[in-house]
Amino acid sequence: MSRSQWRIGIAGLGNVGAGVLNFLSERPDFAPAGAQAVVTGVSARSRSRPRPFDISNLTWFDDPVELARSPDNDLFVELIGGSDGPAKAAVEAALKAGKPVVTANKAMIAEHGAELAVLAEAQGVPLLFEAAVMGGTPAVKMLREAMVGDDVRSVAGILNGTCNYILTEMQSTGAAFADVLAEAQRLGYAEADPTMDVGGFDAAHKISILAALAFGCAPNYAAAEVEGIDQIDLLDIQLAKDLGYRIKLVASASRSEDGVLVRVHPSLTPIDHPLAQTGGALNALFIEGTRIGRIFIQGPGAGSGPTAAAVSADIADVMTGAVRPVFQRPAAALQPFTPVDPSRNHGRAYLRFMVKDEPGVIAAVSETLAEAGVSIESFLQKPVQDAAGVPIVLTTHSVAESVLSAAIERIAGLPAVIDRPRLLRIARV
């Protein structure tokens, strides 16, 4: 539809909403289509909350659903957050009213994206969410647009800036997880309740979305295997460095004849690898296609400016009339991917055993691994000051995870082992 002006309603006036509002007020003619983008209505939890911008000339809606339905806007921007509740209700209302929707809500898209896609495509309107993954770094557009001429085999990378900041600081300062987390909260990198981030769930939402775009399926967040960084010990950071690795929270999705494996877990990456070199709050992603090969992108994964830029880019796409399936193929034909049993997956691993300092321990551990069919690649024994025991650290050759898990259970039962064995995977990206 050609028009000279697009009236925009924005629900959610936090950092990102403020960034979008400020940008559109300064650059209403930013879109290549040539039309004006004008914010006409807003909604947020509190009307009286002090804000560093003026909303007195905008229509206020206490209920974001009413804003979404209002005939006084042509496009609805949802920046409330949360997989359900007001955010989902407002998006549904906008789509049912035949309005394009732009959102930064990764939880909602990961958990309800398929049903929202059906609603959007039935109404013939776009549902766009570039800002839901990697903030201002165009990962969604890369998969949705640039890779449509290829068959994507896998996507993998660092998708949570909070976790990356924490692991980077632990590596560089030698501070413990709890201390770095407290500093991240003070600086605003981590929420007061950091569970979504440090538990790996935020990254799982994002990789579920990328998997759907990469493989033309419905998001299947429930099938993702998720492990966060909250159990990462500074000792493992130090020992991994001695072995030539850095620990990163890696989110990955890969496709095989058996189905799709989507997982988030702390991984050892070689120090000279691009993911290991991605520090601070940056995000990074590898995309591998059968024709193009491997593509690597890196950039800011959060923040008012970058995320607002991604939201604005989606608004521009709506204004130019771009319409395509939400997840690469018609929504009515979307099916959740078939999850692969993680225990059948093969890979290399880092193992740490805290043992009593007595003769025969190394032999007992090595023999147990050999009997289980686990081949040792490298070995490190390094006494640690003030530790309850001596850490034995080794890396394995590629092995089935079911085999490795059985071996670890047997080693955990050895009399000389004084703590639960620690397993970390070695990244294959």
N, C-alpha and C positions, 0 to 999 in steps of 0.2 A: 504494500500500500504506500503510495507516494503522498507525503505530507510535508508541510513547511515547518511544523513544530511537533515535537513529541513531549507530551505532558507525563511526568514521571512521579510516581509515588514511592517513597522510601520508608520501609519499616525497619527500625533499628538505627539508633543514632550514636553508637559507640565510636571507637576509633575509625573503623572502616567507613561507617555511615557518614561520619564527619568529613572524612577524606573525599568521599564521593560528592557530598553536598558542596564542599568548597571548590572542588575541581569543576563541577558543572556550572557553578555560579560564575567562575572566572572564565571558563571556556565553553559556553553553550553551543558554539559552532564547531566543536572539535571533530565531529564525525565526518568521514569522507562523503557521506550522502548529501551533505550541505544543509540539512535541516537543523533546527535549533532543538537542543535538549534542555527542557526547563522543568525543574522540580516544582510541583504544585501542592503536594500533600506529604505529610510525614506522620509517623507514629513511633512511640517509644514507651518504655515503662513509666517514665516520669516526665511530665510537662514542665515542672518547675525546676528541675535540676539545672544548675549553672552550666552553661556551654560556651565555648569560645567562638560561637558563631550565632548569627541572628536568624531565628525562625519565625519572627513575628509576622512576616508577610506570607507565610505558608499556612494552608489549612491543616489543623491539628486533628488527629483521630486517636481517641483513646483505645480503640479496638483495631488492630491491624487487619482483621478480616473486612471491616467496613472500608478501610482504605483500599484494600485489594479490589473490592466490588465497586468502588466509587466511579461514576461515569465521568468524573473530572480528571482522570488520568488514563493514559494509553498504555503504559508499561509499568509493571510492578517489580520493585527491587526488594528482595528479602534479605535482611542482614541481622535477624534476631538471633538465630542459632538454635540448636536443639533438634533432635530427630523428629519429635512430635510436637504436640501442644500448639501454641499460637502460630509458630512458623509454618508448620505443615498445613494447618487450617487456612491460613492466609494464602499460601501458594495454591492450594486446591481451589479456593474461591476465585483467585485471579484467573486461573486456567479455565475454570468453568464459565467465567465471564468472557472468555475469548481473548484474554490479554497475554502478551508475551511476559515471561518471567525471567529475571536474572537473579541468581542467588550465590552466596559464598558458603552455603551450608553443607559441609561434607557429610555430616552425620545423617542428615535427611536424605541426601542423594544416595548414599551408600546403603541405607536401610529401606528407603521407599522409592528409589529412583525408577524402578520398573513401572510401578503403578502410576507415578506422576508422568512418566513418558507416554503411557497409554492415553492419559487425559490430555496432555499437550498435543499429541499428534491427532487425536480425534477432533480437536478444535482447530487444528492447522496453525498452531502458534509455537514459537520457539520456547524451549526451556534450556537456559544456558547457565553454566557453573564453572567458568574458567578459574575464578578465585577460590574455588573449594579445594584445589590441590596446588601446592607449591606457590601460593600467593601470587606474586607478579611474574613468576617464571612460567612461560606458556606451555606447560605439560599437556593440558587438556586439548588445546588447539593442535599441538603436535600430533597427538594420536587421532583426534577427531577429523583433522583436515589433511595434514601433511603426509600421513601414513596410509591413507586410504588406497593408494596404489601398490601397497605391499602387504605381505602377510607377517604380522608381528609374532615373533616367537616368545619374547619375554620382555618384561620391564622390571627394573630393580633400582633402588637407590635410597637416599636419605630424604625422608619426607616430613620429619618433625624437627623443627629448629630448636625447641626447648631441649630435647634429648641430645641433639648434636652439640649444643652449647655446654651442657653438663659434662658430657664425655670429653669434650675438648679441654675444658677447664681442669677436670681430674687429671688428664694426661699432662697438661702443661704446668700445673701448680702442685700436684701431689696431694691435693685436698681430698677428703673423703666425700662420698656421694651426698650425705646429709648436709654437709657444710656448703657444698656447691649448689645444691638445690635451694637452700635458704638464701644464698646470694642471688640466684636466678629469680626467686620470688621478689626479692627487694628491688631488683632492676626491672621487674615487669616482664621478664622472659617466661616465667612460670606462674600459673594461677595459684590462688590460695589453696585450692584442692587440686594437686597436680596429677591426679590419677589418670585422667584421659591421656595425658602426654607421656608420663614416665611408665605407665602401664602398657604402652604400645597401642592403645585403642584408637587414638587420633590417626596414627600412621596406618592402622588397619582400615579405617574408613577410606583413607585416600587411595591406598593400593587396591581396594575393592572397586573403586570408581575407575581407576586406570585399567584394571583387568577387564572390566566391562567394555570400555572403549577399545582396548587393544584386541579383544577376541570376539566382539560383537555379541555379547551375552548380557543377561541381566546381572546387576550387582548382586553378589552373594556374600555379604559381610559375615553372616552367621557361619560360613564355612572356612573363614580365615583362621589360621593358626597364629596365635598372638602370644608373644613373650616380651615384656618390657625391660627396662634397664634398672629397675628399683632394687634388684639383687646383685648388681655389678659391684664387685669389691675392688678397692684400690689395688689390692695385691694382684688381681688379674690384669688390671691396666698395666702394672709394672712388669709382670712376667710376660705378657703379650709383647710389650716393647722389646724385651730381651730376645724374643724369638723373631723380631722383625715385623711386628704387626701393630695396628691400632684397632681398638674396639669401637665399632659404630653400630647404631641401630639401623639395620637394613630391612626394607620392605621389598618384597619381590612377588612377582606373578609369572609363572611359566606354563606353557601349554605343551602337552604331549598327547600321544594316542590314548592314554588312559584318562585324560581330563586336564584340569587346571589345578595347579598347586599355588595357593596364595598364603603367604606367611610373613610375619614380622618377628624378628628376633635379633638380639645382639650378635654381631659377627666379627670375626677377626679379618681385617683387610690388610694386605701388604702395605708397608709404610709409604712406598712410592706409587700406590694406586690412587687414581683420581678421587675415589670416595674417602680414602684415608687423608687426602690433602684438603678435603672439604671441611673447613673449620668453623667454629663459632655457631651462629644461628642459620648458616646457609643451608640450602637444600640442593640436592643433585640427583640426576636420574639418567640411567642407561636405557635406551630402547633398542632392541635388536630385531631386525626384519630379515626375511629370507633374501631380498634383493638389495636393499640399501645397506645392509650390514648393521654396524653399531653406531648409534648417535648418542652423544653425551651433552646434557644441558645442566647448567648450574646457575643458581641465583637465589634471591631472597624468597623465603617461604612464608613470610608473614610481615606484619607491619602495616600501618595505616596507608602510607604512600603506595607501596607495591600492590597491596591487595585492592585498594581503590582503583589503581590503574587497570587491574584485571577486570574489575566490575565494569569500568567505563568502556573497556574494549568490547565486552559483551553487549553493552548498550549500543555501541556503534554498529555491531553486527545486526542487531535487531533493526536499527534505523536504515541500514542498507538493504534490508529485505532478505537476508540470508536465512534459509530454512532447510534443515536437514534432520534426519532421524537423530534422536537424542543419544542413542548408543549404537550408532553405525548401521543398524538395520531397523526396519519397521518395528515399533514397540509391540504390536500384536504378535509378532513372531519371536520375541525375545524369550529365552529360557535361561534359568540359572545354570552356570557352568557345573559340570560334574567334578566334584572335588576328588583329588588324588589322596590316597591314604598316605600321610606323611611317613609312616613307619617303613614304607617301601622305597622312600627316597634314599638316594646314595649321595654321600658327600664326605668331605674331610672334616675333622673335628679337633678341637683343643680340649684336653682333659687335665684337670688339676685334682690331685689327691693329697690331703693333709694327713700325714702318717707319723707314727712314732719313730724316733731316731734309733733304730735298732737293725742288726744284720738280717738280711734275707727279705726285706720288705720290697725292694725293687724287683727282685727275682719273682716274688709272689704276684706282684701286679703284672709284670710282663708275661708270666706263664698263664695267668687268667685271661689276659687279652688274646694271647696266641691260641689258647684252647677254644675261645669263642670265635676265632677267625678274624680278629682285628689286627691289622698290620701297623706297626709303629713307624712313623716317618722321621720324627726328631724327638729328642729327649732333653730335659733340663731338670737338674736338681740344684736348688739354691736356698740355703738356709736364710730365714727371715728373722730379724731381731724382734724379740718379744712375742713371737708366734707360739701357739700352743704345740705345734709340731713342725715337721719339715715338709714343705710342699714338693711333690713330685709332679712335674708338668711334662706332657708329651702331646705331640700332634700325630694324627693318624693318616694313613692313606684312605682313599675313598672306600666307604663301607656302608652297608644298609643300616638305617637308623634303628631298625628293630634289633639287629645284631648288636649294635653298639649299646643300646639301652639294656639288653640282657647282660652284657659284659659288665656294665657299670653297676648293676644291681648285685652281681656276684662280688665285685671288688668292694662294694660298700659293706659287705658282710665279713670281710677279712678282719681278724683281731687287731691288726696294726693300723687300720684306717680309723681315724678319730673324728672325722667330720664328713658330711655328705659330699660326695664327689661333685665337682663342678664341670659342666659340659657347656662349651660354646662352639658354635659352628664356624667354619672358615668359609668366607664368602666366595662364591663362584662367579661373581660379576666381573 
